[in-house]
Structures are given as structure tokens and as C-alpha cells.
């Protein structure tokens, strides 16, 4: 089988390099961290553009989660934007008895628009390949409501996403980019999950808590997360960031990323900082529409006994925030194989870049 492999020596070299760079950042740490304040959280505005692609990792790859693109707005006007879904989020939280997510606390809101897609390994084949993962795509809009509770030092985040599976747009964008540099045309998009379009949705809820914070610029936090919809799953994860940090620990949440759906920095005042971050999550994925399909018939889908429900996801990255409000991030993410047979039984790896601007 064509599985992703890296020699142990390479992993050791990466780990040593990462630890050395983290120590160098800690040596330069000069600022004092502070807990979020009502005047800081949710009062400023920021935007971010993120791009994921499997070519942003070492080696040649064009398969599985192949690319994602989105734009996010965070700030005091997001809740009342014409496209906002925050009213629906509050209604859902109240119906679920989650009064803490609509009651007292320091609130922040975000809205996001994006698209992303998946392909099999052989994108030059036009016919459906039942032995590899199917083509799949999502075009979506989402809204996020975050409540930080200072008394318990806990952050709750709920997100509602509405989207459409199976639109031609995602394949057309991919092929337009490939055409610009003479790349291989992805010829099988007509075989994608829910080809022609099908409405879908997802609601997710997470609880984050700080486990450790050093005076030298290192934070460790844990995250419990669950979601229902096109990705139905439960997960527990640990994440760390270390370096020259000035923003509060709730300001950056890469552990809440779900493929193209990114969690961007919150809307704090302009601060200069730089830090490394990494983490690991253990997930039980009960349903994945990108593999199993939804209500419409699709050319290639997988049954439950062909899918690994338990997966391990890991990530690492580096963020630089400049004093002028711009922030730049590079990330590397991956997870274990979701399929237990066929050509699609392989680990998944991709890279991403994110640019954000604080407009406070």
C-alpha cells in the first residue's frame, strides 16, 4: 500500500530542531502575559485569509485533503453582519441547555466563508475509482461564538456551519490553478460526493482550559470538542505554544481547525509576538460525509466497516505577529488513515499559511 512514511532519524531531527528553536524564543521572552480583559476581548476587529494545500509539505503530493481557502472576520461587528448565523447559534445553545454560552462572560464573535476539497491519488483518471477515496468538496459559511469565563478560566466555543457539498466550483478552482503552471488536470470531479450540490450543516462545541503557564513563555491547554453534522465526532487534545507571547492563552486555537475551516487569532489589540505551537488530538469520528456520502447517491462511498473510526491528528506551526497588526502563520498538519483497505488506506498530511490583520 502507498502509505506515508518518514524515517525515524528524520523525526528525531525535526524534534531536535523544534526544541532548539523553542528554547531560543524563550530566551528572548520579555513580556508579561495577562488574562483576557473585557476591554480587550471582542472589542477590536480583524480579518484573516488562510490557504491550505498538500504541496506545502516536503515531497510531492496531490491527494486526500488537497486544498482549502477561506476568509474570516472577527470583531464587534461580526455578530450583527447580514450574513451572521449567531442568532441561530444562540438558539441552539439555549435549546441544548448551554446557558453559559449565551449568559455572562467575555464574548467574541467570528464569521467565515470558504471552500475546500478532497481527491484520490490518481487525479488524471476520469472514471470513478472505487478503490481510493472519493472526490469531495464543501463550500460553506460559518459563525463562531466564544465565551471566556474569567472565574473558572475556561473558554467555550460554539460554531454553526452551513454549506453545500458537491459543487463544481471547488474542482474548477483547482484546475484553474493547475492550468496556470502546467499541472495535472483533476479529471474526476464529476464523480464527487453529492455531485451537483447538496445542502449540509455542522454544529460543534468545544471547552478549553489552561493546564500550565510558565513565566518563560510556555502554555499548555486541553480541549474537549464534539460536533454533529457532515463531520460527527468527539475529540480530546493537548496543545502547547512557546516563545515570545503577549496575547492571552485563548487568543489562538489551532486545535479547533477542521480541514479548511480554520480558527484564526482573536481580535486583540496590536501586539508584537512570535511563538511555536504544536499539539495532538485523539478523535472518534462516527460519521464523515466526505467518505460516506450524505442522502444523495454518489459514485464512490465507503461503508462503516471499511472506515477507521478512531484517528490521531497532530499539528505544529510558527506564528509571527508584527507591531503593525499583521500576523503570519505556517502550519503542518496530518492525521492517521481513515480507511482500512484499498489505495486510500494512507495517512494524510498537508500544510497551510495564514495572514491576518488587526484593525484596532
VEXKOLZA-950959 format. One record per residue (C-alpha): x, y, z. Coordinates in steps of 0.001 Angstrom, whole numbers, padded with zeros to 6 digits, always signed. Last residue first. Example, Ala and Ser with C-alpha at 12.3 -4.5 7.8 and 13.67 -1.06 7.14 Angstrom:
# VEXKOLZA-950959
+013670-001060+007140/+012300-004500+007800/
# end
This chain:
# VEXKOLZA-950959
-007895+048127+016055/-007720+046700+012550/-005773+043539+013315/-004579+041924+010105/-004279+038202+009420/-002249+036053+007061/-002483+032271+007241/-000408+029573+005551/-001145+025866+005470/+000442+022463+005070/-000956+018999+004445/-000607+015376+005526/-002967+012380+005445/-002003+008817+006387/-002811+006068+003929/-005509+003469+003280/-006966+005138+000177/-005410+002555-002117/-007620-000154-000641/-008369-001049+002967/-008650+000394+006480/-009717+003900+005579/-009446+006898+007916/-005645+006879+007852/-003818+008770+010593/-003844+012543+010744/-001819+015462+009480/-000992+019090+009987/+001867+021484+009190/+001322+025172+009861/+002772+028496+008757/+001458+031676+010351/+001778+035397+009619/+000276+038249+011663/-000155+041885+010666/-001103+044456+013290/+001695+046986+012734/+003658+045593+015690/+004171+042307+013941/+002736+038910+014880/+004841+035892+013891/+003322+032427+014201/+005041+029049+013846/+003413+025668+013349/+002799+022153+014550/-000031+019666+014141/-001193+016187+015095/-004328+014108+014477/-004955+010562+015685/-007900+008648+014276/-010517+006267+015678/-013383+005482+013338/-011231+003591+010853/-013528+003078+007874/-014230-000005+005754/-016684-001490+008289/-018756+001696+008136/-019336+001603+004414/-017403+003704+001909/-018656+005861-000953/-017842+006200-004664/-020330+007133-007397/-022626+009085-005083/-026325+008684-004288/-027884+011611-002460/-028535+011484+001267/-024967+012017+002570/-021782+010419+001355/-019639+008016+003348/-016188+009443+002637/-016656+013233+002621/-019820+012748+004701/-017720+011579+007649/-019580+009901+010505/-018632+008482+013913/-015203+010095+014015/-013601+009175+017333/-010715+011552+017733/-007448+011726+019649/-005752+015094+019378/-002111+016210+019295/-000445+019575+019571/+002125+022078+018414/+002923+025761+018659/+005943+027941+018059/+005883+031595+019046/+006297+035158+017902/+004972+038367+019396/+004271+042040+018652/+000920+043267+019909/-001959+045086+018216/-005050+044925+020421/-006901+041638+020499/-009313+040334+017869/-008901+036590+018134/-006400+034669+016047/-007951+032370+013424/-009669+029000+013819/-009773+027466+010377/-012402+025540+008473/-010406+024187+005548/-009641+020901+007337/-011297+021121+010756/-009262+023562+012883/-010132+023685+016586/-006616+022689+017746/-005272+025800+016009/-006842+027953+018752/-005148+031336+019215/-006210+034119+021585/-007420+031939+024443/-003944+031848+026023/-003778+035610+026394/-001638+037708+023989/+001936+038651+024877/+003962+035594+023878/+007658+035458+022949/+008034+031709+022590/+006028+028615+023414/+002677+027224+022400/+001336+023880+023515/-001700+021803+022639/-003454+018789+024135/-006473+017127+022614/-009723+015324+023259/-012128+014502+020468/-015728+013629+019616/-017039+013273+016076/-019771+013894+013556/-018368+015548+010439/-021207+016274+008000/-023279+017070+011058/-022759+016815+014816/-019645+018024+016594/-017715+017431+019812/-014668+019020+021378/-012689+018739+024587/-009549+020842+024576/-006529+020872+026873/-004032+023665+027354/-000269+024066+027669/+001429+027459+027757/+005111+028444+027559/+006578+031944+027761/+009219+031903+030459/+006908+032706+033361/+005287+029346+032813/+001644+028558+032106/+000074+025150+032607/-003294+023443+032253/-005366+026174+030606/-008888+025068+029767/-010785+024741+026517/-014340+023528+026010/-015573+022913+022477/-018895+022765+020649/-019584+021996+017012/-022667+022262+014811/-022485+021079+011203/-024582+021577+008097/-025337+020186+004632/-027145+021150+001438/-026489+019013-001636/-024880+020028-004913/-024372+018688-008427/-022208+015751-007324/-023201+014605-003847/-019733+013068-003298/-017533+013599-006343/-017687+011631-009581/-017921+014677-011872/-014698+015847-010183/-012730+013060-011860/-010461+014884-014277/-008058+016685-011945/-005818+018237-014583/-002122+017674-013987/-000048+020830-013585/+001029+023203-016328/+001561+026223-014083/-001648+028181-014702/-003559+025025-015622/-003143+023615-012119/-004614+026804-010637/-007598+026710-012991/-007973+023001-012288/-008235+023542-008534/-010677+026431-008908/-012891+024396-011243/-012837+021440-008865/-014033+023565-005942/-016683+025318-008036/-018321+022148-009381/-020464+021884-006240/-020632+018548-004407/-021469+019501-000843/-023164+022775+000068/-022695+024642+003298/-023964+025820+006661/-021588+025910+009617/-022501+026639+013240/-019697+027083+015745/-019629+027018+019541/-016624+027971+021670/-016325+027775+025432/-013249+029161+027220/-012397+028309+030822/-010516+030344+033435/-013198+029438+036015/-013898+032983+037206/-012631+034512+033963/-015288+032870+031764/-014386+033265+028078/-017326+032907+025713/-016731+032264+022024/-019397+032397+019312/-018403+031206+015857/-020193+031695+012544/-019902+029654+009386/-020309+029899+005630/-019541+026972+003344/-018471+025456+000041/-017601+021792+000613/-015899+019244-001605/-015465+015527-002249/-013609+013299-004706/-013758+009765-003434/-011043+007837-001535/-009424+005038-003466/-010511+001510-004516/-013872+002578-006004/-012102+004676-008670/-014657+006710-010640/-013670+007419-014234/-011668+010480-015244/-008245+009287-014109/-005668+012091-014047/-006326+012740-010344/-004639+009490-009340/-004238+009861-005551/-007908+010445-004768/-009198+013989-004228/-010519+016106-001364/-011812+019681-001401/-012124+023002+000379/-014253+026134+000385/-014554+029267+002442/-016505+031915+004294/-016040+032749+007972/-017781+034807+010637/-016354+035476+014083/-017604+036549+017510/-016010+037258+020892/-017663+037281+024300/-016409+037883+027839/-018786+036101+030156/-022325+036164+031473/-025026+034310+029500/-025280+032942+025969/-022706+030172+026181/-023327+029611+029885/-026970+028803+029084/-025996+025547+027409/-029368+023862+027871/-029311+022330+024397/-032198+024548+023289/-030313+027567+024645/-027171+026654+022693/-029174+026092+019520/-030916+029459+019797/-027619+031231+020488/-026051+029605+017418/-029056+030533+015253/-028747+034177+016276/-025025+033984+015550/-025531+032919+011940/-024143+036175+010533/-024526+037023+006858/-026011+040478+007421/-023315+041260+009996/-024647+041745+013512/-022394+039287+015348/-019378+040146+013207/-019483+043865+014133/-017626+043521+017447/-014792+041535+015947/-013586+038656+013812/-013753+038409+010020/-012568+035260+008289/-011558+034397+004720/-011164+030866+003421/-009266+028590+001056/-008714+024839+001240/-006621+022355-000682/-005864+018668-001372/-007276+016833+001626/-006619+013387+000092/-004255+013754-002880/-001736+015962-004634/+001606+015220-003002/+005254+015695-003986/+007692+015833-001086/+008064+018270+001807/+004793+019980+002769/+003017+022984+001221/+002019+020841-001798/-000833+019386+000282/-002521+022748+000244/-004126+025039+002790/-004753+028780+002368/-005943+031169+005045/-007037+034809+004840/-007657+036722+008063/-009591+039766+009205/-009528+041697+012456/-011724+043878+014627/-011380+045148+018192/-013858+044888+021045/-014275+041122+021302/-011801+040617+024137/-009648+043587+025113/-011935+045807+027205/-013412+042817+028986/-009891+041676+029962/-008214+038465+028908/-005578+037207+031369/-002129+038764+031162/+001223+037576+029947/+004321+039548+030877/+006677+040436+028063/+010414+039729+027671/+010811+036317+026054/+014123+036278+024198/+015431+033126+025898/+012056+031508+025334/+012386+032006+021568/+015786+030304+021535/+014393+027434+023606/+011571+026954+021097/+014069+026919+018235/+016101+024193+019924/+013043+022090+020711/+011830+022285+017102/+015238+021413+015656/+015592+018433+017987/+012094+017190+017124/+012686+017580+013377/+015983+015683+013623/+014337+012877+015609/+011525+012622+013032/+014111+012433+010258/+016037+009692+012072/+012837+007685+012480/+012457+007545+008672/+009236+009019+007356/+006410+007006+005833/+003143+007968+004148/+001371+004836+002946/+001073+003564-000595/+000000+000000+000000/
# end
